[in-house]
Amino acid sequence: MAAANVSSRAAGWIAPVVVHRGRVVGTWEARGGEPEVTLWPESPPVPADRLDAERARLSSYLKGVGDA
């Protein structure tokens, strides 16, 4: 799946993206107050600890708790 096809959506909507080392490596969307991340298979590996930390930060923001 081409990256442009999943980061650009209908009616000009742009999906939130995951950036690693200055490159877009996937997308995310909020589902039930939690960020659901989809990394692209052709992207380089993203360190799990950093991805988990950002998921926790986004989850707090999406639930309206704390500073994000």
C-alpha positions in Angstrom: 0.0 0.0 0.0 1.5 3.3 -1.0 2.0 5.8 1.8 0.3 8.6 0.0 -2.9 6.5 -0.3 -3.3 6.1 3.4 -2.1 9.5 4.6 -4.4 11.5 2.3 -8.1 10.8 2.8 -11.4 12.0 1.2 -12.4 15.6 1.1 -8.9 16.8 1.8 -8.6 15.2 5.2 -5.0 14.4 6.2 -4.5 11.4 8.5 -2.3 12.0 11.6 1.1 10.5 10.9 3.9 8.7 12.8 7.3 10.3 12.2 10.5 8.6 13.0 13.9 10.2 12.2 12.3 12.8 10.1 10.3 10.5 7.9 6.7 9.5 7.9 6.5 5.8 8.8 2.8 5.2 9.4 -0.5 6.7 10.5 -2.6 6.7 13.7 -6.2 7.3 14.6 -8.2 7.6 17.8 -10.4 4.6 18.6 -12.1 4.6 21.9 -9.8 7.2 23.4 -6.7 5.2 22.4 -4.4 5.9 19.5 -4.3 2.9 17.0 -1.1 3.0 15.1 -0.5 1.5 11.7 3.2 1.3 10.7 4.0 0.8 7.0 5.8 -2.5 6.3 8.4 -0.8 4.1 9.4 1.6 6.8 12.4 1.2 9.0 11.8 -0.2 12.5 10.6 2.2 15.2 11.8 1.6 18.7 9.0 0.1 20.7 9.8 2.1 23.9 9.4 5.4 22.0 6.3 4.4 20.3 4.8 3.2 23.6 5.7 6.5 25.3 4.0 8.5 22.5 0.9 6.3 22.6 0.6 6.9 26.3 1.0 10.7 25.8 -1.6 10.7 23.0 -4.0 8.5 25.1 -3.8 11.1 27.9 -4.5 13.9 25.5 -7.4 12.1 23.8 -9.0 11.4 27.2 -8.6 15.0 28.2 -6.2 14.2 31.1 -2.9 15.9 31.7 -0.7 18.0 29.4 0.1 16.6 26.0 
